[in-house]
């Protein structure tokens, strides 16, 4: 059986969990509770950088959330095709996937990780730049969604949406999506209503007190 080394509160783990739940793919969760737990020690031995999620099947390790989702489609396809078979459509999905990873998740995590530092070691300039990048990303996405598309690249839910769900979810907690971006708000709500992502969000609810900026009383 597939083994997923992950934690339910991690945005990148939720990205993979959404893909697994979309196609009801059986897997065993290897919960990374702490660096002292057995699952974490196993992860450290096979992947010394100790970043997660990591998928293991028959002794083969697959790291990085987007690569894991592509692996799932190749080896465990289901009714929901998360990466189009047409190469041009697939390229569009991959581009949007990179957008959500690099221009939503990366600056969002910059703000969160800075909050975990001692006050004397915080990077106020870097945080301000990250917040500006988030506003820029919200604005660009608002324009992309202006053509009435339901999901990131059109009418079909894809790999890009698997990442958009958790990244927009936490980005709005970290740096509120402004009222000038109504389509982004609506897209975020559609993602939260998607059963696969909603399940990932619900499974992470017990860990909300650990969010360093304070989890808002919504969602």
C-alpha positions as CSV (number, residue, x, y, z in Angstrom):
1,X,0.0,0.0,0.0
2,X,1.0,3.6,-0.6
3,X,2.6,5.2,2.5
4,X,2.4,9.0,2.9
5,X,4.7,10.6,5.3
6,X,2.9,13.8,6.2
7,X,1.2,16.0,8.7
8,X,-2.4,17.1,8.2
9,X,-1.8,20.8,9.1
10,X,0.9,21.2,6.4
11,X,-0.3,23.0,3.3
12,X,1.8,20.8,1.0
13,X,0.6,17.7,2.7
14,X,-3.0,18.9,2.2
15,X,-2.2,19.4,-1.5
16,X,-1.4,15.7,-1.8
17,X,-4.2,14.6,0.5
18,X,-6.7,16.5,-1.7
19,X,-5.4,14.5,-4.8
20,X,-5.7,11.2,-2.9
21,X,-9.2,12.0,-1.7
22,X,-10.3,13.1,-5.1
23,X,-9.8,9.6,-6.5
24,X,-10.4,7.7,-3.2
25,X,-6.9,6.3,-3.5
26,X,-6.1,3.9,-0.6
27,X,-3.0,4.9,1.4
28,X,-1.5,4.6,4.8
29,X,-0.7,7.8,6.7
30,X,2.7,7.8,8.4
31,X,2.0,10.7,10.7
32,X,4.9,13.0,11.4
33,X,4.0,14.0,14.9
34,X,7.5,15.1,16.0
35,X,11.2,14.6,15.1
36,X,11.3,11.9,17.8
37,X,8.5,9.7,16.4
38,X,9.2,6.5,14.4
39,X,7.7,7.9,11.2
40,X,10.0,10.9,11.3
41,X,13.1,8.8,11.9
42,X,12.1,6.7,8.9
43,X,11.7,9.9,6.8
44,X,15.1,11.2,8.0
45,X,16.9,8.0,6.9
46,X,15.5,8.0,3.4
47,X,15.2,11.8,2.8
48,X,17.8,13.7,4.8
49,X,16.4,17.1,4.0
50,X,13.4,16.0,6.1
51,X,10.8,18.0,4.1
52,X,7.4,16.5,3.5
53,X,5.1,15.1,2.2
54,X,7.0,12.0,0.9
55,X,5.2,9.1,-0.8
56,X,6.6,5.5,-0.6
57,X,5.5,2.5,-2.7
58,X,7.3,-0.8,-3.0
59,X,10.6,0.8,-1.7
60,X,10.4,3.7,-4.2
61,X,10.4,7.2,-2.7
62,X,8.7,10.2,-4.3
63,X,9.3,13.6,-2.9
64,X,7.7,17.0,-3.6
65,X,3.9,17.4,-3.6
66,X,3.5,18.1,-7.4
67,X,5.7,15.1,-8.3
68,X,3.7,12.9,-5.9
69,X,0.4,13.9,-7.6
70,X,1.9,13.2,-11.1
71,X,3.1,9.8,-9.8
72,X,-0.4,9.1,-8.5
73,X,-1.9,9.8,-11.9
74,X,0.6,7.6,-13.7
75,X,0.4,4.7,-11.3
76,X,-3.0,5.0,-9.6
77,X,-5.3,6.8,-12.0
78,X,-8.9,7.4,-11.0
79,X,-12.0,9.1,-12.3
80,X,-10.6,12.6,-11.7
81,X,-7.8,13.4,-14.2
82,X,-5.6,15.8,-12.3
83,X,-3.1,16.4,-15.1
84,X,-4.6,16.6,-18.7
85,X,-3.4,14.1,-21.2
86,X,-3.1,16.9,-23.8
87,X,0.5,18.2,-23.4
88,X,-0.5,21.9,-24.0
89,X,-3.3,21.7,-21.5
90,X,-0.9,19.9,-19.1
91,X,1.6,22.8,-19.5
92,X,-1.1,25.3,-18.5
93,X,-1.9,23.3,-15.4
94,X,1.8,23.0,-14.4
95,X,2.3,26.8,-14.9
96,X,-0.6,27.5,-12.6
97,X,0.7,25.0,-10.1
98,X,4.0,26.8,-10.1
99,X,2.2,30.1,-9.6
100,X,0.4,28.9,-6.5
101,X,3.6,27.3,-5.1
102,X,6.0,30.2,-5.8
103,X,3.9,33.3,-5.5
104,X,1.3,32.3,-2.9
105,X,2.8,29.6,-0.7
106,X,6.4,30.9,-0.6
107,X,5.6,34.4,0.6
108,X,2.9,33.2,2.9
109,X,5.4,30.8,4.6
110,X,7.9,33.6,4.8
111,X,5.5,35.6,7.0
112,X,4.7,32.6,9.1
113,X,8.3,31.4,9.6
114,X,9.3,35.0,10.5
115,X,6.7,35.0,13.3
116,X,8.3,31.9,14.8
117,X,11.7,33.7,15.2
118,X,12.8,35.5,18.3
119,X,11.7,39.2,17.9
120,X,15.3,40.4,17.6
121,X,15.9,38.1,14.7
122,X,12.9,39.0,12.6
123,X,13.1,40.2,9.0
124,X,10.7,43.1,8.8
125,X,11.8,44.1,5.3
126,X,11.5,40.5,4.0
127,X,8.0,40.2,5.5
128,X,6.9,43.5,4.0
129,X,8.2,42.3,0.6
130,X,6.3,39.0,1.0
131,X,3.1,40.8,1.8
132,X,3.5,42.9,-1.3
133,X,4.1,39.8,-3.4
134,X,0.9,38.2,-2.0
135,X,-1.1,41.3,-3.0
136,X,0.5,41.2,-6.5
137,X,-0.4,37.5,-6.8
138,X,-4.0,38.1,-5.7
139,X,-4.3,40.8,-8.3
140,X,-2.9,38.6,-11.1
141,X,-5.2,35.7,-10.1
142,X,-8.2,38.1,-10.1
143,X,-7.5,38.9,-13.7
144,X,-7.0,35.2,-14.6
145,X,-10.4,34.3,-13.1
146,X,-12.2,37.2,-14.9
147,X,-13.0,34.9,-17.8
148,X,-15.5,33.1,-15.6
149,X,-13.5,29.8,-15.2
150,X,-14.6,27.6,-12.3
151,X,-11.2,26.2,-11.5
152,X,-7.6,27.4,-12.0
153,X,-7.3,26.5,-15.7
154,X,-10.9,26.0,-16.8
155,X,-13.9,23.7,-16.1
156,X,-11.9,20.8,-14.7
157,X,-10.4,20.4,-11.2
158,X,-6.7,19.7,-11.6
159,X,-3.3,19.5,-9.9
160,X,-3.2,23.3,-9.8
161,X,-6.4,23.4,-7.7
162,X,-5.0,20.8,-5.3
163,X,-2.3,23.3,-4.5
164,X,-4.5,26.4,-4.7
165,X,-6.8,25.1,-2.0
166,X,-4.4,25.0,1.0
167,X,-2.2,27.9,-0.3
168,X,-5.1,30.3,-0.7
169,X,-6.6,29.0,2.6
170,X,-3.5,29.8,4.6
171,X,-2.6,32.9,2.6
172,X,-5.9,34.5,3.5
173,X,-5.2,33.8,7.2
174,X,-1.7,35.3,6.9
175,X,-2.4,38.3,4.6
176,X,-6.2,38.9,4.1
177,X,-7.3,38.7,0.5
178,X,-8.7,42.3,-0.1
179,X,-12.2,43.1,-1.0
180,X,-10.9,44.3,-4.4
181,X,-10.3,40.7,-5.3
182,X,-13.9,39.2,-5.2
183,X,-13.2,36.5,-7.8
184,X,-10.3,35.2,-5.7
185,X,-12.6,35.1,-2.6
186,X,-15.2,33.2,-4.6
187,X,-12.6,30.8,-5.9
188,X,-11.3,30.2,-2.4
189,X,-14.9,29.4,-1.3
190,X,-15.3,26.9,-4.2
191,X,-12.2,25.2,-3.1
192,X,-13.3,25.0,0.5
193,X,-16.6,23.5,-0.7
194,X,-14.8,20.8,-2.7
195,X,-15.3,17.6,-0.7
196,X,-11.7,16.3,-1.0
197,X,-10.2,19.6,0.2
198,X,-12.9,20.1,2.8
199,X,-11.9,16.7,4.2
200,X,-8.3,17.8,4.4
201,X,-9.3,21.0,6.2
202,X,-11.4,19.2,8.7
203,X,-8.7,16.7,9.5
204,X,-6.4,19.6,10.3
205,X,-8.8,21.5,12.6
206,X,-7.3,20.1,15.9
207,X,-4.0,21.7,15.1
208,X,-5.2,25.3,14.5
209,X,-4.0,26.6,17.9
210,X,-0.5,26.0,16.6
211,X,-0.8,28.6,13.8
212,X,1.7,31.2,14.9
213,X,-0.3,34.2,13.7
214,X,-3.5,33.0,15.3
215,X,-6.0,31.1,13.3
216,X,-9.0,33.3,12.5
217,X,-12.6,32.4,13.6
218,X,-13.7,31.5,10.1
219,X,-13.4,28.6,7.6
